[in-house]
């Protein structure tokens, strides 16, 4: 089976015993969203997934890195369990919009943008050399 975002998402849903249609309803997308996925997930959908499923490791979902589920995470000096959404103070409040998920998403997309910038720089050098040496 191909290792893709879609397949990892389906694996997560199966492990959590969540139907695709339930998942789609939870994140506010068309019921066939998972079946129609191509390569990845948009930033907007990723934010919704992170908010609804704070125990899902987005690095695993997007790149297949690490474990599927998060265990105890440390944000700053505060340890909390993202799997159950309880912080050290014992309340049922989750960190706003899953801070660690957002940080992972930002880092992932920053790396992606940096790679694109590098490719553009290489292409500009090629164009410059072609124009210098007569195409």
DRENKE-479679 format. One record per residue: x, y, z of N, C-alpha, C, O in turn; residue in three letters. Coordinates in nm, 2 decimals. Atoms other than C-alpha are relative to their C-alpha. Layout:
<pts>
PT     n_px     n_py     n_pz    ca_px    ca_py    ca_pz     c_px     c_py     c_pz     o_px     o_py     o_pz    aa
PT        X        Y        Z        X        Y        Z        X        Y        Z        X        Y        Z   Ala
...
</pts>
This chain:
<pts>
PT     n_px     n_py     n_pz    ca_px    ca_py    ca_pz     c_px     c_py     c_pz     o_px     o_py     o_pz    aa
PT     0.08    -0.12     0.00     0.00     0.00     0.00     0.09     0.12     0.00     0.19     0.13     0.07   Unk
PT    -0.07    -0.12     0.01     0.13     0.34    -0.09    -0.01     0.08     0.13    -0.11     0.09     0.20   Unk
PT    -0.01    -0.08    -0.13     0.25     0.55     0.21    -0.04     0.15    -0.04     0.05     0.22    -0.09   Unk
PT     0.05    -0.13     0.04     0.04     0.87     0.16    -0.07     0.06     0.12    -0.11    -0.01     0.21   Unk
PT     0.08    -0.07    -0.10    -0.13     1.13     0.37    -0.14    -0.06     0.01    -0.19    -0.09     0.12   Unk
PT     0.13     0.06     0.00    -0.46     0.98     0.27     0.00    -0.14     0.07    -0.09    -0.16     0.16   Unk
PT     0.00     0.13    -0.07    -0.36     0.63     0.38     0.03     0.01     0.15    -0.02    -0.07     0.23   Unk
PT    -0.02    -0.02    -0.15    -0.22     0.75     0.71    -0.12     0.05     0.07    -0.15     0.01     0.18   Unk
PT     0.13    -0.05    -0.06    -0.54     0.94     0.77    -0.10    -0.11     0.02    -0.16    -0.12     0.13   Unk
PT     0.09     0.11    -0.01    -0.74     0.63     0.70     0.05    -0.10     0.12    -0.04    -0.15     0.19   Unk
PT    -0.05     0.09    -0.11    -0.51     0.43     0.94    -0.04     0.06     0.13    -0.07    -0.01     0.22   Unk
PT     0.04    -0.06    -0.13    -0.57     0.69     1.21    -0.15    -0.02     0.03    -0.18    -0.05     0.14   Unk
PT     0.15     0.02    -0.02    -0.95     0.68     1.16    -0.03    -0.14     0.04    -0.11    -0.16     0.13   Unk
PT     0.02     0.14    -0.04    -0.94     0.30     1.18     0.04    -0.03     0.14    -0.03    -0.10     0.21   Unk
PT    -0.04     0.03    -0.13    -0.74     0.30     1.49    -0.08     0.07     0.11    -0.10     0.02     0.22   Unk
PT     0.09    -0.07    -0.10    -0.98     0.55     1.66    -0.14    -0.05    -0.02    -0.23     0.00     0.05   Unk
PT     0.14     0.05     0.03    -1.28     0.36     1.52    -0.10     0.11    -0.04    -0.21     0.12     0.01   Unk
PT     0.08    -0.11     0.05    -1.41     0.67     1.34    -0.02    -0.02    -0.14     0.07    -0.05    -0.22   Unk
PT     0.04     0.01     0.14    -1.60     0.64     1.02     0.05     0.12    -0.08     0.05     0.23    -0.02   Unk
PT    -0.04    -0.11     0.09    -1.48     0.85     0.73    -0.10     0.11     0.00    -0.07     0.23     0.00   Unk
PT     0.11    -0.10     0.01    -1.82     1.02     0.71    -0.01     0.08     0.13    -0.04     0.20     0.13   Unk
PT     0.00    -0.08    -0.13    -1.80     1.11     1.09     0.11     0.10     0.00     0.09     0.21     0.04   Unk
PT    -0.12    -0.09     0.01    -1.45     1.25     1.04    -0.03     0.12    -0.08    -0.01     0.24    -0.04   Unk
PT     0.03    -0.11     0.09    -1.57     1.46     0.75    -0.10     0.10     0.06    -0.08     0.22     0.05   Unk
PT     0.09    -0.08    -0.07    -1.86     1.59     0.95     0.06     0.08     0.11     0.03     0.20     0.13   Unk
PT    -0.06    -0.07    -0.11    -1.64     1.68     1.24     0.09     0.11    -0.05     0.10     0.22     0.02   Unk
PT    -0.09    -0.11     0.05    -1.40     1.89     1.03    -0.07     0.09    -0.10    -0.01     0.18    -0.15   Unk
PT     0.08    -0.09     0.08    -1.67     2.04     0.82     0.03    -0.01    -0.15     0.03     0.09    -0.22   Unk
PT    -0.03     0.02     0.15    -1.60     1.89     0.47    -0.10    -0.10    -0.06    -0.18    -0.16     0.02   Unk
PT     0.09     0.09     0.07    -1.80     1.69     0.21     0.03    -0.14     0.05     0.14    -0.18     0.08   Unk
PT    -0.02     0.14    -0.05    -1.86     1.33     0.32     0.10    -0.08    -0.08     0.15    -0.18    -0.03   Unk
PT    -0.10     0.08     0.08    -1.64     1.20     0.03     0.14     0.06     0.00     0.22     0.02    -0.08   Unk
PT    -0.12    -0.07     0.00    -1.35     1.43     0.12     0.12    -0.10     0.01     0.22    -0.09    -0.06   Unk
PT    -0.11     0.10    -0.02    -1.12     1.14     0.25     0.02    -0.08    -0.13     0.13    -0.10    -0.18   Unk
PT    -0.01     0.09     0.12    -1.20     0.92    -0.05     0.05     0.08    -0.12     0.12     0.02    -0.21   Unk
PT    -0.04    -0.08     0.11    -1.13     1.21    -0.29     0.14     0.07     0.02     0.18     0.14    -0.07   Unk
PT    -0.13    -0.07    -0.03    -0.80     1.32    -0.13     0.10    -0.05    -0.11     0.10    -0.16    -0.15   Unk
PT    -0.10     0.03     0.09    -0.51     1.34    -0.37     0.14    -0.01     0.07     0.18    -0.12     0.11   Unk
PT    -0.14     0.00    -0.06    -0.17     1.44    -0.23     0.00     0.03     0.15     0.07    -0.04     0.23   Unk
PT    -0.01    -0.04    -0.14    -0.22     1.62     0.10    -0.12     0.07     0.04    -0.23     0.05    -0.01   Unk
PT     0.11    -0.07    -0.06    -0.44     1.84     0.31     0.03     0.15     0.00     0.15     0.19     0.03   Unk
PT    -0.03    -0.14     0.00    -0.48     2.21     0.28     0.02     0.05     0.15    -0.02    -0.02     0.24   Unk
PT    -0.03    -0.06    -0.13    -0.37     2.44     0.57    -0.13     0.01     0.08    -0.13    -0.01     0.20   Unk
PT     0.12    -0.02    -0.07    -0.73     2.52     0.66    -0.06    -0.13     0.05    -0.10    -0.14     0.17   Unk
PT     0.05     0.13    -0.05    -0.83     2.15     0.68     0.09    -0.05     0.11     0.05    -0.12     0.20   Unk
PT    -0.10     0.04    -0.10    -0.51     2.08     0.87    -0.03     0.06     0.14    -0.02     0.00     0.24   Unk
PT     0.03    -0.07    -0.12    -0.60     2.34     1.13    -0.13    -0.06     0.07    -0.13    -0.08     0.19   Unk
PT     0.13     0.06    -0.05    -0.95     2.19     1.17     0.03    -0.14     0.05    -0.02    -0.18     0.16   Unk
PT    -0.04     0.13    -0.04    -0.80     1.84     1.20     0.08     0.01     0.14     0.05    -0.07     0.23   Unk
PT    -0.08    -0.02    -0.12    -0.55     1.96     1.46    -0.09     0.04     0.12    -0.07     0.00     0.23   Unk
PT     0.09    -0.05    -0.11    -0.83     2.13     1.66    -0.09    -0.12     0.05    -0.11    -0.13     0.17   Unk
PT     0.09     0.10    -0.03    -1.06     1.83     1.65     0.07    -0.13     0.05     0.01    -0.21     0.13   Unk
PT    -0.08     0.12    -0.04    -0.79     1.56     1.70     0.13     0.04     0.05     0.23     0.01    -0.01   Unk
PT    -0.12    -0.04    -0.06    -0.53     1.70     1.93     0.10    -0.11     0.03     0.22    -0.08     0.05   Unk
PT    -0.09     0.11    -0.02    -0.38     1.36     1.99     0.07    -0.05    -0.12     0.16    -0.14    -0.12   Unk
PT    -0.06     0.04     0.13    -0.29     1.31     1.62     0.13     0.08    -0.02     0.13     0.20    -0.01   Unk
PT    -0.13    -0.06     0.03     0.07     1.38     1.54     0.00     0.04    -0.14     0.00    -0.04    -0.23   Unk
PT     0.01    -0.05     0.13     0.06     1.60     1.24     0.12    -0.03    -0.09     0.12    -0.04    -0.21   Unk
PT    -0.12     0.03     0.07     0.42     1.53     1.15    -0.01    -0.14    -0.06     0.03    -0.17    -0.17   Unk
PT     0.03     0.14     0.05     0.32     1.16     1.12    -0.10     0.01    -0.12    -0.08    -0.06    -0.22   Unk
PT     0.10    -0.01     0.10     0.01     1.25     0.92     0.06     0.05    -0.13     0.04    -0.01    -0.24   Unk
PT    -0.05    -0.07     0.12     0.19     1.48     0.67     0.12    -0.07    -0.06     0.14    -0.08    -0.18   Unk
PT    -0.13     0.05     0.06     0.53     1.31     0.64     0.03    -0.14     0.04     0.13    -0.20     0.00   Unk
PT    -0.03     0.14    -0.04     0.51     0.97     0.81     0.11    -0.01     0.10     0.17    -0.11     0.12   Unk
PT    -0.11    -0.01    -0.10     0.76     1.08     1.08    -0.06    -0.01     0.14    -0.16     0.05     0.17   Unk
PT     0.04     0.02    -0.14     0.73     0.97     1.44    -0.12    -0.09     0.02    -0.15    -0.17    -0.07   Unk
PT     0.11     0.09    -0.04     0.44     0.80     1.61    -0.14     0.06    -0.05    -0.14     0.19    -0.07   Unk
PT     0.13    -0.05     0.04     0.07     0.83     1.50    -0.06     0.09     0.11    -0.11     0.20     0.08   Unk
PT     0.07    -0.07    -0.11    -0.05     0.95     1.84     0.11     0.06     0.09     0.22     0.01     0.11   Unk
PT    -0.09    -0.07    -0.09     0.11     1.20     2.07    -0.03    -0.06     0.14    -0.15    -0.10     0.17   Unk
PT     0.02     0.04    -0.14     0.16     1.10     2.43     0.02     0.13     0.08    -0.03     0.24     0.04   Unk
PT    -0.02    -0.13    -0.08     0.27     1.35     2.70     0.09     0.09    -0.08     0.20     0.05    -0.12   Unk
PT    -0.08    -0.10     0.07     0.40     1.66     2.54     0.04     0.11     0.10    -0.03     0.13     0.20   Unk
PT    -0.03    -0.11    -0.08     0.58     1.95     2.69     0.00     0.13    -0.08     0.06     0.13    -0.19   Unk
PT     0.01    -0.13     0.07     0.49     2.30     2.58     0.05     0.10     0.10    -0.01     0.13     0.21   Unk
PT    -0.06    -0.08    -0.10     0.72     2.55     2.75     0.04    -0.09     0.12     0.11    -0.19     0.09   Unk
PT    -0.03     0.08    -0.11     0.76     2.41     3.10    -0.12    -0.08     0.05    -0.12    -0.13     0.16   Unk
PT     0.13     0.06    -0.04     0.40     2.27     3.12    -0.02    -0.13    -0.07    -0.03    -0.13    -0.20   Unk
PT     0.03     0.13     0.06     0.35     1.91     3.06    -0.15    -0.03     0.00    -0.22     0.00     0.10   Unk
PT     0.14     0.04     0.00     0.01     1.79     2.95    -0.02    -0.12    -0.09     0.06    -0.15    -0.17   Unk
PT     0.03     0.12     0.09    -0.15     1.49     2.79    -0.10     0.05    -0.11    -0.21     0.08    -0.08   Unk
PT     0.09    -0.04     0.11    -0.28     1.58     2.45    -0.10    -0.11    -0.04    -0.20    -0.09    -0.10   Unk
PT     0.09     0.11     0.03    -0.44     1.24     2.42    -0.13     0.01     0.07    -0.24    -0.02     0.02   Unk
PT     0.13    -0.02    -0.07    -0.70     1.33     2.68    -0.03     0.15     0.02    -0.14     0.18     0.07   Unk
PT     0.03    -0.14    -0.01    -0.67     1.71     2.67    -0.01     0.05     0.14    -0.09     0.14     0.17   Unk
PT     0.00    -0.04    -0.14    -0.59     1.75     3.04     0.14     0.06     0.03     0.24     0.00     0.00   Unk
PT    -0.13    -0.05    -0.03    -0.32     1.98     3.16     0.04    -0.02     0.15    -0.04    -0.09     0.22   Unk
PT    -0.05     0.03    -0.14    -0.12     1.97     3.49    -0.09     0.05     0.11    -0.09     0.00     0.22   Unk
PT     0.08    -0.06    -0.10    -0.38     2.18     3.66    -0.13    -0.08     0.02    -0.21    -0.05     0.10   Unk
PT     0.11     0.09    -0.02    -0.64     1.90     3.62    -0.13     0.05    -0.07    -0.23    -0.02    -0.06   Unk
PT     0.12    -0.04     0.07    -0.89     2.10     3.41    -0.01    -0.07    -0.13     0.08    -0.14    -0.17   Unk
PT     0.02     0.07     0.13    -1.04     1.97     3.09     0.02     0.10    -0.11    -0.02     0.07    -0.22   Unk
PT    -0.03    -0.10     0.11    -0.92     2.28     2.90     0.12    -0.05    -0.08     0.22    -0.09    -0.03   Unk
PT    -0.11     0.03     0.09    -0.70     2.21     2.60     0.07     0.13    -0.02     0.02     0.24    -0.01   Unk
PT    -0.08    -0.12     0.04    -0.42     2.44     2.50    -0.07     0.06    -0.13    -0.12    -0.02    -0.21   Unk
PT     0.07    -0.06     0.11    -0.56     2.69     2.25     0.05    -0.06    -0.14     0.16    -0.05    -0.17   Unk
PT    -0.02     0.05     0.14    -0.59     2.53     1.90     0.12    -0.09    -0.01     0.19    -0.08    -0.11   Unk
PT    -0.11     0.10     0.00    -0.33     2.27     1.99     0.13     0.06    -0.04     0.17     0.05    -0.15   Unk
PT    -0.12    -0.08     0.02    -0.02     2.48     2.02     0.11    -0.08    -0.07     0.17    -0.04    -0.17   Unk
PT    -0.10     0.08     0.06     0.22     2.19     1.94    -0.03    -0.04    -0.15     0.06    -0.04    -0.23   Unk
PT     0.04     0.03     0.13     0.02     2.10     1.63     0.03     0.12    -0.10     0.08     0.10    -0.21   Unk
PT    -0.02    -0.12     0.08     0.04     2.46     1.50     0.15     0.02    -0.02     0.19     0.05    -0.13   Unk
PT    -0.14    -0.02     0.01     0.41     2.48     1.57     0.06    -0.10    -0.10     0.14    -0.07    -0.18   Unk
PT    -0.05     0.10     0.09     0.47     2.15     1.38    -0.04     0.04    -0.14     0.04     0.03    -0.24   Unk
PT     0.05    -0.04     0.13     0.26     2.28     1.09     0.08     0.11    -0.06     0.12     0.11    -0.17   Unk
PT    -0.08    -0.12     0.05     0.44     2.61     1.07     0.14    -0.05    -0.04     0.19     0.00    -0.14   Unk
PT    -0.14     0.05     0.03     0.78     2.43     1.08     0.00    -0.07    -0.14     0.09    -0.05    -0.22   Unk
PT     0.01     0.08     0.12     0.67     2.19     0.81    -0.01     0.09    -0.13     0.06     0.07    -0.23   Unk
PT     0.02    -0.09     0.11     0.55     2.47     0.58     0.11     0.10    -0.02     0.14     0.14    -0.14   Unk
PT    -0.12    -0.08     0.01     0.85     2.69     0.65     0.11    -0.08    -0.08     0.17    -0.02    -0.17   Unk
PT    -0.10     0.09     0.07     1.07     2.40     0.53    -0.04    -0.01    -0.14     0.05    -0.01    -0.23   Unk
PT     0.04     0.01     0.14     0.86     2.36     0.22     0.02     0.12    -0.08     0.07     0.12    -0.19   Unk
PT    -0.03    -0.13     0.06     0.88     2.73     0.14     0.15     0.02    -0.03     0.18     0.06    -0.14   Unk
PT    -0.15    -0.01     0.02     1.26     2.72     0.19     0.04    -0.08    -0.12     0.13    -0.04    -0.20   Unk
PT    -0.03     0.09     0.11     1.29     2.43    -0.05    -0.04     0.06    -0.13     0.03     0.06    -0.23   Unk
PT     0.05    -0.07     0.12     1.08     2.62    -0.31     0.09     0.12    -0.03     0.12     0.14    -0.15   Unk
PT    -0.09    -0.12     0.03     1.30     2.93    -0.27     0.13    -0.05    -0.06     0.19     0.01    -0.15   Unk
PT    -0.12     0.06     0.05     1.61     2.71    -0.33    -0.01    -0.04    -0.14     0.08    -0.02    -0.22   Unk
PT     0.02     0.04     0.13     1.46     2.57    -0.64    -0.01     0.12    -0.10     0.04     0.12    -0.21   Unk
PT     0.01    -0.13     0.08     1.37     2.92    -0.77     0.14     0.06    -0.02     0.17     0.10    -0.13   Unk
PT    -0.14    -0.06     0.01     1.73     3.04    -0.70     0.08    -0.08    -0.11     0.15    -0.02    -0.19   Unk
PT    -0.07     0.08     0.10     1.87     2.75    -0.90    -0.05     0.03    -0.15     0.03     0.03    -0.24   Unk
PT     0.06    -0.03     0.13     1.63     2.82    -1.19     0.04     0.14    -0.05     0.07     0.16    -0.17   Unk
PT    -0.05    -0.14     0.04     1.73     3.19    -1.19     0.14     0.00    -0.04     0.18     0.06    -0.14   Unk
PT    -0.14     0.02     0.04     2.09     3.09    -1.21     0.01    -0.06    -0.14     0.09    -0.02    -0.22   Unk
PT     0.00     0.07     0.14     2.02     2.86    -1.51    -0.05     0.11    -0.10     0.01     0.11    -0.21   Unk
PT     0.05    -0.10     0.10     1.82     3.14    -1.68     0.11     0.11    -0.03     0.13     0.15    -0.14   Unk
PT    -0.10    -0.10     0.01     2.10     3.39    -1.61     0.11    -0.05    -0.09     0.17     0.02    -0.18   Unk
PT    -0.11     0.06     0.08     2.36     3.15    -1.76    -0.04    -0.02    -0.14     0.04     0.00    -0.23   Unk
PT     0.04     0.02     0.13     2.15     3.08    -2.06     0.00     0.14    -0.08     0.03     0.14    -0.19   Unk
PT     0.00    -0.13     0.06     2.11     3.45    -2.13     0.14     0.05    -0.03     0.16     0.13    -0.13   Unk
PT    -0.14    -0.04     0.02     2.48     3.51    -2.09     0.07    -0.07    -0.12     0.15    -0.01    -0.20   Unk
PT    -0.07     0.08     0.10     2.59     3.23    -2.32    -0.08    -0.03    -0.12    -0.05    -0.13    -0.19   Unk
PT     0.07     0.01     0.13     2.34     3.28    -2.60    -0.10    -0.11    -0.01    -0.12    -0.17    -0.12   Unk
PT     0.11     0.09     0.00     2.06     3.05    -2.51     0.04    -0.13    -0.06    -0.05    -0.22    -0.07   Unk
</pts>
